[in-house]
């Protein structure tokens, strides 16, 4: 999902694979309308085919395919249909979903778009994914917890490396390119404060979204500060 922090996570992983001696390629679909078009799948399949033809038993190739804004109920059946076939079956594949806390994710989207429509519903769908073949990466933990990053590197089967921790995507909703090369210094958990007096922004957070956010990230300061939780006053 856009503004989930997935570009930062992918750049960090790519650097770890490179440091481990892997050859790395990536396909990035920025346009969510491309997510289910056959020509987009054909393009990615062509990349994978070239990798499979070149592959030797002693080669390490990593191919990252980044789909932005997928509705998982639409995307997963299509991926599951394709992955057992050539050229995908030449690879050990893993499906991962990056989820950022909704208060900062939607704040970043609201900042750059000026309006929000379907995005809260997509965030909730992603937060509630419980599929055995889909792993969740919690952006908030990834951004602040080296132990969590170490755990993720182990799950991906590469030695831990933080060389890519400061690599941004194209630009930040709030900071543009001001922190390029120093992304870990961005205040990515404070974006919600920009809209703390905006009633339209507060209305994005339904009880279902708040419950899912607490389940994944714990009770948060934004939910309390925005007045979205029941009062604890006697």
C-alpha positions in Angstrom: 0.0 0.0 0.0 1.3 3.5 -0.8 2.9 5.3 2.1 3.1 2.0 4.1 6.9 2.4 4.1 7.4 -0.6 1.8 10.0 1.1 -0.4 12.2 1.6 2.6 11.8 -2.0 3.6 12.5 -3.3 0.1 15.6 -1.0 -0.3 16.9 -2.3 3.1 16.4 -5.9 2.0 18.0 -5.4 -1.4 21.1 -4.0 0.2 21.3 -7.0 2.5 21.0 -9.4 -0.4 23.7 -7.5 -2.3 26.0 -7.5 0.7 25.5 -11.3 0.9 26.7 -11.6 -2.7 23.4 -12.0 -4.5 22.4 -10.5 -7.8 19.3 -8.4 -7.3 16.7 -7.2 -9.7 13.4 -5.4 -8.9 10.1 -4.6 -10.6 8.1 -1.7 -9.0 4.5 -1.1 -10.0 3.7 2.5 -8.8 0.4 2.7 -10.5 -2.3 0.8 -8.6 -4.4 0.5 -11.7 -1.7 -1.7 -13.2 -1.9 -4.2 -10.4 -4.2 -6.7 -12.2 -3.6 -5.9 -15.9 -2.3 -8.8 -17.9 0.5 -6.8 -19.5 1.9 -6.0 -16.1 2.0 -9.7 -15.3 3.6 -10.4 -18.6 6.3 -7.8 -18.0 7.2 -9.3 -14.6 7.0 -12.8 -16.1 9.6 -11.8 -18.7 12.0 -10.6 -16.0 11.6 -13.9 -14.1 12.1 -15.9 -17.4 15.4 -14.2 -18.1 16.5 -15.0 -14.5 15.4 -18.6 -14.8 17.3 -19.1 -18.1 20.5 -17.7 -16.6 20.2 -19.6 -13.4 22.9 -22.1 -12.4 23.1 -24.2 -9.3 25.8 -22.0 -7.8 24.0 -18.7 -8.6 22.1 -16.6 -6.1 19.4 -14.4 -7.7 16.8 -12.3 -5.9 13.9 -10.8 -7.7 11.7 -8.3 -5.8 8.3 -7.6 -7.3 6.6 -4.7 -5.5 2.8 -4.3 -6.1 1.4 -1.1 -4.7 -2.2 -0.9 -3.5 -3.4 -4.5 -4.2 -6.7 -5.7 -2.9 -5.5 -9.0 -1.5 -8.8 -10.8 -2.3 -8.1 -10.0 -6.0 -4.3 -10.3 -6.0 -3.7 -13.5 -4.1 -5.8 -15.9 -6.3 -4.0 -14.6 -9.4 -0.6 -15.0 -7.8 -1.4 -18.5 -6.5 -2.5 -19.4 -10.0 0.8 -18.3 -11.6 3.5 -19.1 -9.1 3.4 -22.9 -9.6 4.0 -22.4 -13.3 7.0 -21.6 -15.4 9.1 -19.5 -14.8 8.1 -18.9 -11.2 8.5 -22.5 -10.1 12.3 -22.1 -10.7 12.3 -19.8 -7.7 11.7 -20.2 -4.0 9.0 -17.5 -3.7 7.8 -15.6 -0.6 4.8 -13.2 -0.4 5.1 -10.4 2.1 2.9 -7.5 3.0 4.2 -4.3 4.6 1.7 -2.7 7.1 2.2 0.6 8.7 0.1 1.9 11.6 -3.0 3.6 10.1 -2.6 7.0 11.8 0.7 7.7 10.1 0.0 5.8 6.9 -3.3 7.6 6.2 -1.8 10.9 7.3 0.9 10.6 4.6 -1.7 9.6 2.0 -4.0 12.5 3.1 -1.1 14.9 2.9 -0.1 14.0 -0.6 -3.6 13.4 -2.1 -5.7 15.9 -0.3 -8.5 13.4 0.0 -9.1 9.8 1.1 -11.6 7.4 -0.4 -10.9 3.7 -0.5 -7.6 3.7 1.3 -8.9 3.1 4.9 -10.8 0.0 3.6 -7.6 -1.3 1.9 -5.6 -0.7 5.1 -8.1 -2.7 7.1 -8.0 -5.5 4.6 -4.2 -5.7 4.7 -4.2 -5.5 8.5 -6.6 -8.5 8.7 -4.8 -10.7 6.2 -4.4 -14.1 7.9 -3.0 -16.3 5.1 -0.4 -19.0 5.8 1.6 -18.0 2.6 1.6 -14.3 3.3 4.1 -12.8 5.9 3.5 -9.5 7.5 6.2 -6.9 8.0 5.2 -4.2 10.5 6.8 -1.0 9.3 6.7 0.7 12.7 8.7 -2.0 14.3 11.1 -2.3 11.4 11.9 1.4 11.5 12.8 1.6 15.2 13.8 -1.9 16.3 17.2 -3.4 15.2 16.2 -6.7 16.7 13.1 -6.9 14.6 15.2 -6.2 11.5 17.6 -8.9 12.5 14.7 -11.3 12.8 13.4 -10.3 9.4 16.9 -10.8 7.8 16.9 -14.3 9.3 13.5 -15.1 8.0 14.6 -14.0 4.5 17.7 -16.1 4.8 20.4 -13.4 4.5 22.9 -12.1 6.9 21.8 -9.0 8.8 22.9 -5.7 7.3 21.7 -2.2 8.0 23.5 -0.6 5.1 20.2 0.1 3.3 18.3 1.5 6.3 18.6 5.1 5.1 17.5 4.5 1.5 14.2 6.2 0.7 11.7 5.5 -2.1 11.1 8.4 -4.5 10.2 10.9 -1.9 8.3 11.5 1.4 4.8 13.0 1.6 6.1 15.4 4.3 9.8 15.8 3.8 10.0 15.3 0.0 13.7 14.4 -0.7 15.1 16.3 2.3 16.2 13.2 4.1 17.6 11.3 1.1 20.5 9.2 2.4 19.4 9.8 6.0 15.9 8.3 6.1 16.1 6.9 9.6 16.0 10.5 10.9 12.5 11.2 9.5 9.7 11.5 12.1 7.7 8.7 10.4 5.7 8.0 13.6 4.6 11.7 14.0 2.8 12.3 10.8 -0.6 12.2 12.4 0.1 15.3 14.4 -0.2 17.4 11.2 -4.0 16.6 11.2 -4.8 16.2 14.9 -7.4 19.0 14.7 -8.8 17.9 11.3 -12.2 16.2 11.8 -12.2 14.7 8.3 -8.9 13.0 9.2 -10.3 11.7 12.5 -13.3 10.2 10.7 -11.1 7.8 8.7 -10.6 5.7 11.9 -13.5 3.4 12.3 -13.7 1.1 15.4 -12.6 -1.7 13.2 -9.5 0.1 12.1 -8.7 1.2 15.7 -9.1 -2.4 16.9 -6.9 -3.8 14.1 -4.2 -1.2 14.9 -4.2 -2.1 18.6 -3.9 -5.8 17.7 -0.9 -5.2 15.5 0.8 -2.2 17.1 -0.6 -2.0 20.6 -2.5 0.9 22.1 -1.1 4.0 20.5 -0.6 7.7 21.4 -2.3 8.9 18.2 -5.6 7.0 19.0 -5.6 8.5 22.5 -4.6 12.0 21.5 -7.1 12.1 18.6 -9.9 11.3 21.1 -10.7 8.0 19.3 -10.5 5.8 22.5 -13.0 5.8 25.4 -12.2 8.1 28.2 -10.4 6.6 31.2 -11.5 9.4 33.5 -13.4 8.1 36.6 
